[in-house]
Amino acid sequence: MQNPATHLVVMGVAGSGKSTIAAALSQQLGWACAEADEFHPQSNIDKMTQGIPLQDEDRWPWLQEIQDWMTAQAAAGRSTVLTCSALKQTYRQLLSAAQGRVLFIHLDGGADLIGQRMQGREGHFMPPTLLPSQLATLEPLSDGELAAGSLRLDISLSPEEIVAAVIAALKLPADPAPSNS
């Protein structure tokens, strides 16, 4: 465990592979993991299911819930990995106010590849028709965010390559998580 707690926010547009990478990082590091989608109120899920893009007023309470969760985990001495689109720098600033060190892992890729991935997944409320609005909203990591340790990684890499790159770049412990069984 690192002291203070570290939070890796795996960010990017829908379909970029956030869930896959966050789960792999969580397993590799033995850190608590959460999906930001689980923090959405039903009203946000309903809008997205209908193909209606969320507005900032929809996102602020959701982001605050995520920040509160990260702070609670840090207060308990736990580092975390979580997924969150974190499309705007202002959203990332709010998340960065959580207790502990907050780093963003931006999974970046072309619209064609992401669109193909979205077409192939099942059981997710985010329809592919919302991808253009997410890409239009996305603000890349700033030079300051990158200088503070956040990373931008190309999604054309395999999940294993992305996880290895994160662990190496951030000098994280590479021990597999202990079994909970």
Buried (B, 14 or more C-beta within 10 A) or exposed (E): EBEEBBBBBBBBBBBBBBBBBBBBBBBBBBBBBBBBBEBBEEEBBEBBEEEEBBEEEBBEEBBBBBBEBBBEBBEEEBBBBBBBBBBBBBBBEBBBEBBBBBBBBBBBBEEEBBBEBBEEEEEBBBEBEBBEBBBEBBEEBEEEBBEBBBBBBBBEBEBEEBBBBBBEBBEBEEEEEEEEE
